Amino acid sequence: MIQRQKNQMRTIQTIKQASLITAIKTPYTMNGEIDLDAYDRLVETQINAGVDGIIVGGTTGEGQLMNWEEHLMLIAHSVNKFADKLVIVGNTGSNNTREAIKATEYGFASGMDAALQINPYYGRTSIEGVKLHFERLLELGPAFVYNVPGRTGQDLTPDIIEPLAKHKNFIGVKECGGNERIGHYESQGIACWSGNDDEAHDGRHLYQSHGVISVTSNLIPGLFRDLMDRKKPELNQQLTPLMNWLFCEPNPIAINSALIMTGAVKPVFRLPYVPLNSVQQRQGVELINALNETDVVGGKANIIDETLLKLC
């Protein structure tokens, strides 16, 4: 496990050793506020399973539904509680460069090891604007660049990434563009982490990726640790239906539902996210309960009790 002394930032080379990084779920209390006690339990479970790092306030962690005060508080809390055991990556990206700069400065002042930065979404810009956006943010400290064209509407192609990779603070890419592209980058010495859980095993063992930034590891961190550490095609094949189910609706709807179904977090959603429907939940119960209960965060899964459900 990657460790450091508190208040001592990890080097980029040390961060690159993190092969399993969980995009950690943010749980809520019944009144819709961030549940720090439940959050700490989730993170401790990740640590015990051998996870190397966490993304705080990413898409899975619903940073998009937080105000900046909540977002930066959670980064600071994560550093204070877990920086000696995990690589702490704060999602401080934004489609507003000035906001991203300010959030990233606060994140580094709080002690995070690295930032996760994304290209401007919705209010898209030109290729030159994208390059300048990342250049300004890379000046602030170590960063992963996140390429997820399905959410941003704009692919970060090699002609954008390869020049950025020369920057002293560039760690690597969270790449959702597939294993062929990951293999291309890795052959040039550009570190990549798979952004697609169902491709992560082959990405690691056949295309030499540095690892994965995973949603599924919220639910089965130990099994995903096995997938990153050893070539296990049979286990990967066994888990693929569960991974596919976790993306049957836009992330993080299914992982939210799954962790509620196993009792790991309270039955609370922040709108516009709502639970999976009953048919989808039954599919999940079957897939989750086919695994050893000890491998699943929270244990045995059950259909969500709608009378207890809270939408905030």
N, C-alpha and C positions, 0 to 999 in steps of 0.2 A: 504494500500500500504506500502511496505517495504521501510523505509527511513533511511538515515544516514547523519551525518555531512560530508561535503567534507573532504577528506584526512583521514577519519577514517574508517579503514577496517571493513567490517562486519565479524561477527563470523560465524563459520560453522553452528551452530544451527540456526542463523538468515537466512543464505543462504538456508537452508533446508525448510524454510517456503515459498519459491518461488514455487508456483504450476504451473504458466504459464510463461514459458521462450520462447521467440521467437528467432529462428535462423535467425537473421535479414538480409534482402537482402542488398547488396551493389549496389547502383545505379551509373551510369556513365554519364559524360558529353558527348557531341557529338564527342569529340576527343578521347574518351576512357579512360579518367582519372576519378578518384573517384570524384563523385559529392557530396561534403559535405553539400551543401545547401539542396539537395533532401534527403540525408541521414538523416539530422536533422529533416526534415518534417516527414519522415517515423517513426523515433523514437518517436517524439512528439505524433504522432497518436497512437502508441503503449502505451505510458504513459497515454494518455487520455482514452484509453479503459481499463485501469486497469491491464496491463501486469506487471509482477513482475521483469522480467529481460530480458537481451538479450545475445545471443552468438554472438560475433563480429568475423567476418572472418572465420566462419565455412564453411561447404560445401555449404550451401544455400547462404552464404555471399561471396562465391568464393575466400576464402583464398588460395585455391590451384592455383588460377590464378594471385595472387599478388606476388610481390617481398616482401622480409621481411621489407623493409623500408615502403612500403605502409601498410602492415599488422600491424606493430607496431604503425605506425602513427594513424591508425584508432582506435586501442585500446586506445591509449593515448587521442585522440580526444573524444572518447565516455566517458572516465572517466571524462575528464574536463567538458564536457557539461551535463552529465546525471547521474553521480555517486550519487548524492543526491536523485535521484528518482528511480533508477533501480539497480538491481544486475548486475554488468558488468563482464561477463565471456569471457575471451580472448581465442580463439582457438590458442594455441601455440604448438599444437602437431605436430609431424613429424615422419617419419619412420627412421630418423637419430637422435639418442638419443642426440648427442652433439648439433645439431641444436635446438632440442626441449628444451634442458636445457638453451641455450643462449636466445632463444625467450621468454621462461617463466620467466627468470630472468628480462629481459627488461619489460615484461608485468607487473610483480609485482612492479618493480621500478616505473612504470607509474601509479600505483594505482588500477589496476584491482582487483576485489574481489576474483576471482578464475580463474583457467585454465581449459580448456577442453583438455584432453589427450587421444590419440588413440594408439592402438598397431601398431607396424611396419607393413606397407602394402607394397605390391609389393616385396620388398626385405625382405620377411618374415624370422623370426628367430624361434628358439626353444622355448618351453614353459619356460625354465629357463631364456632365453634371454628376453622374454616378461616380466617376473616377475621383473627382474633386471631393465629393461627399466622403468617400472612404479615406482619402489621403488626409483630410482634416481630422478624422476620427482616429486614424492610426497614429497620428502625432501624440495622442494623449496617453497611450500605453498599449500593452499587448492585447490583441483582438483576434477572435475568430470571425471570418466573414461567412455569412449565411446566405446560401443560394437556394431559394425555394420559389421558383417561378410560378407555381400553382397558387401562391398567395400574393406575390408581388406583381405578377403579370409581366415580368421582365427577367430573362435568363442572364445570369452573369457568365458569359462565355469566356473561353480561355484568353481571348485578346484583352479582356478586362482584368482577369485574375492574375495572369502571369506577370504583368508589370507590377501589380500591387504586392505580389509575393516577395519582391525584392526589398520591401520596406522592413526596417529593423524590428518593428513591432508586429509584423504579420505572423500569426501562429499557423493558421491554415484555414481550410474551408469546411464548413458543414455543408455537404453537397447532396442535393436531392436530384441531381441530373443523371444518376445511374452509375453503375460500376465501370463501364467503359471509360467514362470521363475521369472517375477516380483513379483508375489505372494509368491514364494519360498523365494526370498531375503527379502521382506518386513516382512515376518513372523520371520525372524532372526534379524530384526532391521537394515537391510542394505537398505538405501534409494535408490529408483529407480524413474527415470523419463522415461516415454514412449518415444521411438524414432520413433514410428509409429503412425501417427495422427489418422488413422482409428481405432486404438485400445485404444486410450488415454482415452476416456470417460469411457469405461468399466474398463480399468486399474485403473483409479482413484476411481471409485465408487464400483467396485466389487472385485478388487484385492489390494486395499489400496495403490496404488502407491502415491508417493509424488506429481506427476503432469506429465507434458509433456514438452519436448523441441520441439517446433512445427515449421513446415514450413507454414502450412495453416494459422496460426495466423498472418502472414504477410499481408494476404488479408482480413481476417475477425476476427480481434482480439477480438472485443466485444462478438461475438458469441462463440468464443473459451473460453473466460472468463466464460461465462454461463456454458459451458460443464464441466469446471473444478470445478466450485463452487457448482453446483447442479446436482443431478441425473436427466437427461433429455433425456431419450431414444428416444423420438419422434424427438427432435431436432438433436440428433446424427444421427438418421436414415435419416433425411432430408439432412444433410450435407455430408453424406458418399459418394454420387456420386461425389460431388465436390472434396473431399479429394482424391478419387481414380483418378479423372482426373488430379489432380496436380502431380500425379506420373505416368502418362501415358508414359512419357519418363524419363530418369534419372534426378533426382533433380540436379540442380535448373532450368532446361529448362522450365518447365510449370509455375512455380511461376514467373520467369522472364517475360515470355510471358503474364501472367495474369496482372501483374502490369503495363506493357506497354499498354495492351488492355484497362485498366481502366484509363490510363493517369496519374498514380501515379509517373511514372519515364519516362525518355526519352527512345526512341526506339533504344537502344544500347546494343549489346551483345559483350562480349569478347569471341573470339574463344578459344576452339573448340565448345562453345555453340552457337546454332542457334535457331530461333523461332520454335514453333510448326507449323506443316503444316496447310493449310487452313481448312481441315476437322476437325482437332483437335481444332483449334481456334473457329470454329463455335459451337462445342460441349461446349467449355468453355463459350462462350457468352451466350448460353442458360442457363447454370447452374448458372452463376454469376448473370445474369439479372433476374433470378427467385427469388432472394433475395431482401430485401429492400435495395435500393440504399445507404441509410445512414449507413448500416452495412458493406459496402464494401469500402476498402481503394481505393480512386480515384473515386469511384462511378460506373456509368454505363459502361459496357464493349462494345468494338467494335473490329472488325477485324483490325489487324495491317496494317497500310498503308506502303506497301513495298517500296514506293518511298522515305519514310522518314527513313527507317531502316538503321542502321550503324553497320557493323561487323568489330570489331577491332582486 
